[in-house]
Amino acid sequence: MPEPPSALRAPASVDVVDAIYDRRSVRSYLPQPVPADTIRRLLAAAVQAPSAMNKQPWAFVVVQDRALLQRLSDRSRDLLLAGLTPGSPFWKYKEQFEAPGFSVFFDATTLIVICASPAEWPPNEDCCLAAQNLMLAAHGLGLGTCAIGLARQAVDEPVFRRELCIPDDHRPVLPIVVGFPRAPVAPTPRAEPKVLRWR
């Protein structure tokens, strides 16, 4: 029997505004695995996100198998390098991507792929709202996260779709790695809000 929502709630130890300001994209993780009950808490937080007409058009794939994570990382890197051209945004990272042992998942022990299920209204925005919930909840639990958009193409290939049990009518929207950070991450400067009109 599924746990009731109240049992899946993360401890309210972090103010939500503090979490928004303090959350960082983490790109270095400890090898410690994320417990299954913690993953369930993150998913329970994710599905509290708003969605158009309350359709809740999301589904999740959780990958913790190290061999599968490595294969997904290798394929993602190969696809990226195959399309890399001088002047492209990732060109400056070319040597890093080509380095032996490089992981597009930064050695995180867990990958959560948020997938869009069929919906009357375009579901990608709703899935991204769920992703933000998940990442803020992870921060509140002392975990790090990082959205890995460049892994989406590999996840969407037929061989991985079959292995990950993604139905034909679902689409991967956002792969997110989750794990225990090796060290705190310094804040990244943000520009002031650009207000086009206020009247």
N, C-alpha and C positions, 0 to 999 in steps of 0.2 A: 504494500500500500504506500503511495507517495506521502512524503512528509507534508504536513500543513505549512502554508506560507510563513506563518509566524516562526516555525522551527528553522526555516532557511534564512531568516534575516541575519545579516551581519551585525555585529555589535555596533551600537551607535557611538563610536569613540572618536569620530572625526566629523567636524562640522562640514556641512555640504559645501559651503562657500570656500572654506579652507581647502577642501578636497579639490575643488575646481582649480584653485590657484596653485596648489602644491603638486598635483599629479604631473608626472613627466613620462616621456617615452623612454623606456629603459632598453639599452642595447648591450647589456652584459649581465648574465645570470649565473647563479650558483647551480650546481648539478642536482640539488635537492628537489625531488618531485613535489608537485602540488597535490595534496590529498583530494580524493574523490569527493568528500563531503564539502570541501571548499569550492570545488568546481560547481557542484550543485547550487551552492549559495550564489555564485556569480551568475549562473543561468537564471536563477529565480529573480535576481535583481534586474537582469537584462529584460525579462518579459514584463516588467512593470513600466516599461517605456510607453509613451503614447503612440497610437497608430491611427491612421485614417479610418474612420468608421469602425474603430475597434476591431479591425480584421486580424490584427496580430500576425502579420504575414512573415513570420520568421521560423527558422529551424536551425539546429546547431549540430556541428560535427566536432567532436573532441578527439584530438590525436595526442596520445602520450607514448606511443610505441616509438622507441628511439630509432629503430631502423627505418620506419616509415617517415619519420621526421627528416632523417638524413636524405632519403630518396626525394622527398618533396623539395628540400632545400637545394639539392644538386640540380634537379630539373628546373627549378625557378631560376637558379643562377645561369644555367645553360641558355634558357630562353632570353634572359636579360642580355647576356653577352652577345647572343646571336643578333640582336637588334640594336646593339649599342653603336652609336656613331659620334664622331667628334662634334662637340658643341651641345650634345644632349645633356639633360640635367644630371644623369648618372655617370657621365664620362669621367669626371674627376675621381670617381671611386673605382675605376676600371682595375687598377692594380690590386686593390683590396678584394674585389670580386674574384679575381683570378688566383688569389693566394690559396695554396693547398689548405684544406681544412676550414675554409671560410663557410660560415653558416648564415643564410639569409634570416634565420630565426634567432641568431645571436646565442645559440646553445641553450635556449629556453627549453624546459622540459614538457611544456604543454602548448598546443596550438588549438585555438577555438575558431572555427570558421562559421560565420553567421551567413546563412543562406536565405534567399527570398523565396517564399512559396508563392504559388499563383494567387493573384489578388486583382480585384476590380480596379483598384487605384495603384499607380506605380509604387512598388513596395520598398525600393532601395532606401528612400529617406527614413522609413520606419525602422529598417534594419540598422541604419547608422545611429538612430536614437537609442536603440537597444545596445549597440556597441558602446556608446558613451556611458550608459548606465553600468554596463559590465566593467568598464575600465575604472570608473569612479569607485565602484564597490570593491574592486581589487585593490585599489590604493588604500581604501579604508581598512582592508585586512592586512596591510603591510606587503602586498605583492606589487610587482611591476608588470607593465603591459607595453606592447608596442603594436600598432597596426602595421601589417606587412602587405600592402597592396600589390607589391610585385610578385607575390605568391599566388595571386588569384588565377592567373592564366594556367599555371601548372595544376592547381586544384581542379580546374574546369576541364582538364583533358580527360577523355573517356576512360583511360586506364585508372586514373585516380578517382574519378567519379564513381566507378564501380567499386573500387576498394573502400571508398569512404561512404558507400551506400547513399549517394546523393541521387534522388529521383530525377528522371529526365525533365520534369517540369519545374525543378528548383534551380536557382542560379546562385553560385557563390558571390557574396557581396563584399565581405570584409574578413580576411584572416587576421587573427590577433594572437600574438604570443603572450603567455602568462608565466610568471615564475618569480623566484626570489632574487631580488637585485643583489649584485655583488657589492655595490656601493651607492650612496646617494647620488642623484643626478642634479647638476646645477640648473637653475632656471634659465630659460631661453627668453631673451628680450621680446616683448610684444609691442606692436604699434598701438597707438591710441585708436579707439573705435572711429571708423570713417563714416560719418553721418552725412548722407546725401541731402537730406532735408528734414527739418524739425519745425513743424508749424502747428 
